[in-house]
Amino acid sequence: MKDQGRRLAILYAIAILVTGGIVLLHVLTRDVSGGRVLMPLFMTPVIVCALLGGLGPGLFAILLATSASGYLL
């Protein structure tokens, strides 16, 4: 039971880190993309987290990605 909680915490941390990495990548490449938000980039953390962790981390990654893309618009 304790290991399952730790595994779940790691999966949610991965969602935060991958989404944060995509936001950083977007900020660094803003000049190349013309200031547009590249939405396919924000699908990456959702796919990764859903494949690794299932529904919960996948939905959490969706929440983070949509919040970040909405903030960057």
TALINUR-V224634 format. One record per residue. N is the residue number from 0. RES is the residue in one letter. SS is DSSP state (a for helix, b for strand, c for the rest). NEAR is the number of other C-alpha atoms within 10 Angstrom. D_LAST is the distance of its C-alpha to the last C-alpha in Angstrom with 1 decimal. Layout:
N/RES/SS/NEAR/D_LAST, N/RES/SS/NEAR/D_LAST
This chain:
0/M/c/6/41.2, 1/K/a/6/40.1, 2/D/a/8/39.0, 3/Q/a/9/36.9, 4/G/a/10/35.0, 5/R/a/11/34.5, 6/R/a/13/33.3, 7/L/a/14/30.8, 8/A/a/13/29.5, 9/I/a/14/29.2, 10/L/a/21/27.2, 11/Y/a/19/24.7, 12/A/a/14/24.6, 13/I/a/19/23.9, 14/A/a/27/20.9, 15/I/a/18/19.5, 16/L/a/14/20.6, 17/V/a/20/19.3, 18/T/a/25/15.8, 19/G/a/16/15.9, 20/G/a/13/17.3, 21/I/a/19/14.6, 22/V/a/19/11.9, 23/L/a/12/14.5, 24/L/a/12/15.1, 25/H/a/22/11.5, 26/V/a/14/11.8, 27/L/a/11/15.2, 28/T/c/14/14.6, 29/R/a/14/11.7, 30/D/a/10/14.6, 31/V/a/9/16.0, 32/S/a/12/13.0, 33/G/c/9/12.4, 34/G/c/13/9.0, 35/R/c/13/7.7, 36/V/c/18/6.7, 37/L/c/15/10.3, 38/M/a/12/10.7, 39/P/a/7/14.4, 40/L/a/16/14.1, 41/F/a/22/12.9, 42/M/a/16/16.0, 43/T/a/16/18.2, 44/P/a/26/18.4, 45/V/a/23/19.0, 46/I/a/15/21.8, 47/V/a/17/23.3, 48/C/a/26/23.5, 49/A/a/20/24.7, 50/L/a/12/27.4, 51/L/a/14/28.5, 52/G/a/18/28.4, 53/G/c/13/28.3, 54/L/a/12/26.7, 55/G/a/14/25.9, 56/P/a/26/24.1, 57/G/a/22/22.3, 58/L/a/15/21.0, 59/F/a/18/20.1, 60/A/a/28/18.1, 61/I/a/21/16.3, 62/L/a/12/15.6, 63/L/a/19/14.3, 64/A/a/26/12.2, 65/T/a/15/10.5, 66/S/a/11/10.1, 67/A/a/17/8.7, 68/S/a/16/6.2, 69/G/a/10/5.3, 70/Y/a/8/5.5, 71/L/a/13/3.8, 72/L/c/8/0.0
